[in-house]
Amino acid sequence: MTTIPAPQPLVASTEAIRDRFPALARTHAGHPVAYFDGPGGTQVPADVAGAVSDYLLHHNANTHWEYPTSHETDAMIDASRAALADFLNATPQEIAFGNNMTTLTFHLARGLGAAWGPGDEIVITDLDHHANQAPWVRLAQERGVTIRRAAVRLPSAQLDWGSLERAISPATKLVAIGAGSNAVGAINDVAAATRLAHAVGALSFVDAVHYAPHVLVDVRAIDCDFLACSAYKFYGPHVGVLYGRKALLERVDVPRLQPAPQYAPDRLETGTLNHEGIVGAGAAVDFLASLAEGGSRRERLVTAFDELHERGQALLERLWTGLGAIPGVTLYGPTPDQPRTPTLAFTLRGHDSTAVARFLADRALFVSNGDFYASTVIEQLGHAKDGVVRVGAACYTTADEVERLIDAVSELSRRG
């Protein structure tokens, strides 16, 4: 009788993934550290750190000069641009790098705003991180544009879609919307928001910083005009990434030095860039693609993200039910059956968020707390002063770590 071998999994196991992260070997107070702080920045695999180190030690140079390390730098930046293009389903000429999403958004806003003035309107949402509010609000001060705000539905902390529709008008020049809330994990239908914007002749800008680590971005399917994300949220270094339609990148009136390149995407990249960080960002995409078997880099990313989403969803459901059953715990954000990322916010009655975070840290459970620069929605949830506790699952999070977290919060609850 012939034995048919069991099919091999298409995506690396959580255990195999964890082996690639040196940080996971850390202990604190006698316990292995569990990193639930991924929504604020993920840990970095050894191969990403190795790519950064290799660049600095063996290829470090400025660009576009006639000697080998400069040529190597040009090629490595081009390779990372191609990797990020695959990550977002764009072309390399549509990928610009910068210090971070916030800086890139201020830069882009000033460039777009140069053509706008009184009578023009920009739509933002109360659910968003302030990096997708403040750059556009600044244009109200500098250019006299009008800001329209889409509201949040409470207590689910989801975008009020009717409010968004009412905010958009023939005077709208841009709709700025987050794909995923870094505070409560809610996912927005940014493709539908883009259609609303385009229907009145407006542009769409998508903040995908929190979304990109959990759902594979497809700028063609979204049909957005601009989209920004940050590599340090998907296992890379601190580098911001901006996608823009090539024709728009070539004409937006961004501040720039006169001798600097005029072509896209280089004209968006002010000054000398963080070359090693850009190389690391490309390596982070390759890390994610390496988790799956076969096909092109984009195809492997699709496979990996589909499986990682299922794992994250299972962890989220256990966090939601486990924490929700603890006396005094209040959960925020959509329920697990709604579109969301594996990021959960909560409070514990009788304990401010800092006290909860410190208690958990003493048990080697690293969580973030506060308002996470999404202060508008946190204020509306009633926690402007003390903030909330935020926990998030990443590709290296285990079911055992989730149980440790639930047990620790339960212990604190029992203490009163």
N, C-alpha and C positions, 0 to 999 in steps of 0.2 A: 504494500500500500504506500502510495506516494504522499508524503506530507507536504502540504502547501504552506510555505512560510508566511507568517503573518505580515501584512503590509507595514512597511516602515513609516513612521510619522513624517509628515512633510515639513514640520516645524520643530525646532529644537525644544527639548523639554525645559521646564523651569529650572531643574537642577543643572542641566548643561549650560543654560544661560547664566546662572549664578556663578558658575566657575570662571566666567570671563570678567567678573567685577571684583577687583582686589578689595574694595571698600567693604564688601560683605563679610570679610574675615575679621572686621573690627569687633571688639567687645567693649562693654561699658558696664561698670558696677557688677562685673561678673557674669554678664549676659551677652549673647550675640546681639549686635545692633540690628534692629528692624527699621528700615528707612521708609517711613510713610510721608516724607516731605517732598515726594516727586513733583507735585503740582508747583512747587517753588523752585525746582531744579533737581534733575535726576543725577544718580551716580554715573560714573564713566567707566566703560569697559577698558581693559588693558590695551587692546589694539587701537582704540581711539587716542589714548594717552601716548601710545607708542608712535602714532603718526605725527602728533604734535612734536614730540621729542626728536624724531627723525628729521623733521623739517628744520628745526632750530639748530640741530647739531651738524647736519650734513648739507643743507641746501639754502641756508638763510641768506637772503639778498633782497635788494629792491628790484622792481620790475622793469622790463623792457630795455635792458642794457645788453651789451655784446660780450658776455662772458658766461661760462657754463652755469654757475649757480643762479644767475639771473634768468637764464633760459629755463632752468629747472623750476624756479619759482613760478614763472609764467605758466608752465605746463601743469604744475600742481594746482594752481588757482583755477585754471581752465577745467581740470578734472573734477574739482570740487563743484564748480558751477554746473557741470554736466550731471553730477550726482544729485545736487539739489533740484535740478530741472526734472530728473526722473522722479524724485520724491514728491514733487508738486504737479507732475504731468505738464510741464512747461517746456520751453526751449532755453538753452544756456544764455541766449541773448536777453532773456526776460528775467534773469536772476541777478539782483544786486545785493552786495554785502555791506554791513555797517556795524557799528558798535553794539547795537541792540535794537529791538523792535521799537522802543520808545523814541530813540534818537532818529531812526529812519522815518518814523511817522511824523515827527515834528518837521523833518527835512522835506518830506513829500508834501505835507500840509502847506508849508510856506510856498513851495513851488506852485501848487495848484491854486492857492489863495491869491497869488499875484494877479490872476485873471478875474477874481470875484470881488464884489463890493455890495453896497446897500441894495436891498431888494433880492439878493441871492440868499438861499437857505441851505443849511447842512443839517441832516438828521443823524442824531446819535441816540444811544439807548442807555437807560439807567442801570441795565444789567452789566454793562461793560467795565472792564479795567480802565482806570483813568488814562492809561496810555492811548486808549481809543476814544477819549473824551477831550482831554486837555489840549492836544494839538489843534483840534477843530474849534474848540471854544476860544482859543487864542486868536483865531481869525475874526471872531466877533469884535475883539478889541483892536486888532490891527487893520482890518479891512471893512468893518461895519456889516459883515454878513449876519444873518439871523440864525440862531441855533434852535432847532426843534428837537424835542426829546420824546422818545418812545418809552412808555412806562413798563413796570414790572408787575406781574400778577402775584399777589401774596395770598396764602403763605407758601405757595409752591416755588416762588422765586423763578418763574419762567417769564419770558418776554410776552407782553400783552400785544398780540399780533394786530388786533384792531387798532390799538394806539399807534403802532408803526404805520399802518395803512393811512390813518388820518393825518399823520405827521408829514407824509410825502405829498408834494403838490407840484404843479408846473414850475414853481420857483426853485425847486430842489436842484442843487448842483451835485450833491454827493450824499450817499447813505453809508454811514460808517457803522458796522455791526460786528460783534464778536461771534465766532463760530461756536465757541464753548466758553462757559463761565468758569474762570479760574477760582471763583469763590465757592460756588455751589454745584458745579458740574453740569448745569443745564446746557443742552445743545440746541442751537438755533438753525432753522432752515435758511441758510445763507443763499442758496440758489434761488429760493422764492423771493427773498429780499432783493436780490440782484435783479430779478425780473421786474419787481415793483419800481426799482430805481431806473432801469432802462426804459420802462414804459413812459416815463416823463422826461427822458433825455438826460438823466443824471448818471453819474459814475457810482460805482460801488467799491468800497474798501472793506476788506475782511481781516479782522484780527484772529489769526489761527494759532496763536501762541499756545493756548491750553488745548486746543483741538488736535493739533498736528501729532502729538505723541500717541494719540489714541485712535484716531480715524485717519486713514490715508487720504490726504488732500488730493483733489482733482480740480485744478483751476479751470479746465475746459468744461467739466460738468457743472461747476458752480457758475461759470461764465462771468466771473468777477473781473473788474478792471485792475485792481491791486489786491494783494494779500501779503501779510507779514507773519513771520514766525521766528522762533529763537531756538538755536541748536542746543542750548543747555537744558531745554525741556525734553529733548529726545536723545539723551545720552551723549551729547557733544559738549564742546566748550562754549564760552560766553561770546557768541556771535549772533548778530541779527541778520535775517534774510528777508528781502523784499522781492516779491513777484510783481511785475507790471507788464501789461501788454506792450510789446515792443514799440508800436507806433506812439503810444502815450509816453513811454519813457524817453523817447527821442524828442518830444516837444514840451514836456512839462518844464516850467521855468524855475528849476531848482537853483539855489545859490551855488555858485561854482567858481573856481579859479579860471581865468581866461585861457591860460595855456593848457588846461586839463583837457582830456579827451571829450569830444562833443558827441560821440556815438554811444548808443545804449549797449550794455547797462553801465559802462564805466562812468558816464556823466553823472550818475547818481552817487558814485562812490567818492566822497570828498576826502582828499588827503591820502596819505599812506595808510593802507589797511592793516588789520591784524592777520598777517599771512598765515601764521601758525594756527590761529583759530579757524580760519577758512579751511585749511587743510583738515583740521579736526572735524569740522562740520561735515565735510565730504566723507570722512572716515565713519562718522556716526550713521550716515545713510547706508554705507556699505555694511556696517555692523548689523543694522536692521535687516538688510537684504540677505545677509549671510545666515539668518535664522531659518530660511526656507530653502527648499531644493528646487533646482531646475529653472529654465526660462531666462528671460531678460532680467535686468535689475528691477525694473518696474513690476514685472510679473511676480518676482520673488517677494517684493514689498507687499503686493496685494495679498499673496498667500500668508505671509507672516502677520500682517495686520489683521486679517480675518480671524486667525487663530488666537492672537493676543487679545483681540476684542472679546472673544468668548471666555477666555480665562479671566480677564478683568471683570466681565459682567458677573461671573460666578462669585468672585471675591466681593464685588460690590453688594450683591444680594445678601451675602452672609454678613457683611458689615452692617447693612441696613437693618436686617432682622435682629442681629445680635445686639447692636447698640440701642436699637429702638425698644428693646425689651427691658432695658435698664431703667429703674426708677429715677426720675429727674432729668433724663436725657431728652433733649428736643433735637430732632433732625431737620435739616434745611435742604431745600432743593427738590427736584422732581423725584417721584418714586422710581424704583428700578425698572418698571415696565415702560417708562417714558424715555425719550431720547436723552442720553446723558453719558458722561464719562465716569470712570470708576474713582471719582473724587467726591467726598462726602464731608459736609460741614455739620457740626453739632455744638450744643452747649450742655453743661451739666449744672443743674440748679444748685445754688449755694457756693459755686466755685467759678471765679472768673477764668477766662481762657488761658491766661498766663499760668495760673496755678495748676490747671489741668495739664498743660504742656510740660511744666516742670516735674509734676508727679510721674508722667509717662516717661520723660527723659531719664529719670532715676531708675527706671526699669528697662532702659535701653530701647525704648520705643520713641523714635524721633518724629515728632509731628510739628506742624507749623500752626501759628495762631495769630489773630489780629484781623485786619480788614483786607490784606493782600492787595492794596491799591484799588480794590473794587469797593471803595468806601461808600458809594451811593447806595448800592443794594444792601450792604451790611447795616447801614444806618436805617434803611427802611425796614429791615428785619428786627430793629430795636436794639442793636448792639454797637452803636457808634462808640461807646466808651470802652467796653471790654472786649469787643470782637468775638470771634467764634474760633473753635478748634477745627482744623482742616486735616483730613487724612486722605491719602491717595494711593491707589495700587499702581505699580509699575510692572515692567516685564519680569522683574526679579522677585516680586512679592509672592509669598507662599501662604497657603491656608493656615499653617501653624502660626505664622506671624499675625494673621488676622485674629486667631483665637487668643493669642497673647494680649493683643490690644483690647479685645472685648473683655477679657478677664480683668485687666488692669483698670479699665473704666468702671467695671462693676465693683471692684474693690474700693475705689475712691467713692463711689456712690454710697456704699454701705457705711463708710466712715461718717457720712452726713456732712 
